[in-house]
Amino acid sequence: MYTALAATSETLTDFLLTAFAADPALGALFGGGGTMTVSLNNPQEMSDEPLEGLSLWLYLVQRDGETLNQPPVRIDSSHMRNPPLPMRLHFLATPIVNRGATGSAQTEQIILGRTLQLLYDHPLFRGTDLRGDLQGTEAELRVRLEPMSLEEITRVWNALDRSYQLSVSYEVGIVDIMSTHVDAAGTVRETILRSGIMVTE
């Protein structure tokens, strides 16, 4: 299904927002009348709204080379479907807090610290964790904190055309984009076994 990217984003944002709202230190900000949220908008878009909370921005989508050459999938006795397109998604997690507010830097660090803790303790999403069109499927999403050099993270912020902010990057995989291409393919009806003698000189 081509909605797997959106469903992955929905899975992560719902998980984080629910956990933030239930947290003693963050509950007043994200739940119970608080205005902070977990948004898929990039940091610049959140600031322009303006919105506060956590920006979970999908900034890069890459094909996974290790699992690309999977065999076709048999869907019935006479048809085969192309294997899914395996993708890895890269999210930039950036706490966004009104810089003019007292304790804004500390609040940003608390939000980011809780994000790190949550995704460290819960790196695998499956079953009832899944949201959107991934619900009810056998999908498994693995979340990994990406080590990024200063140069790499700087390129991301240069693309946003704004000053660097406290942020981390997460890789999520494997996200399968299902193919709709189906080929006719009959089943094996007869197998003939032959034996022989190998002669060597």
Secondary structure as UniProt FT lines:
FT   TURN            2..3
FT   HELIX           4..22
FT   TURN            24..26
FT   HELIX           27..30
FT   TURN            32..33
FT   STRAND          37..39
FT   HELIX           43..48
FT   TURN            49..50
FT   STRAND          53..63
FT   TURN            66..67
FT   STRAND          73..76
FT   TURN            77..78
FT   STRAND          79..81
FT   STRAND          85..96
FT   TURN            99..100
FT   TURN            102..103
FT   HELIX           104..121
FT   STRAND          124..126
FT   HELIX           127..129
FT   HELIX           132..134
FT   TURN            135..136
FT   STRAND          140..146
FT   HELIX           150..160
FT   STRAND          168..177
FT   STRAND          182..184
//
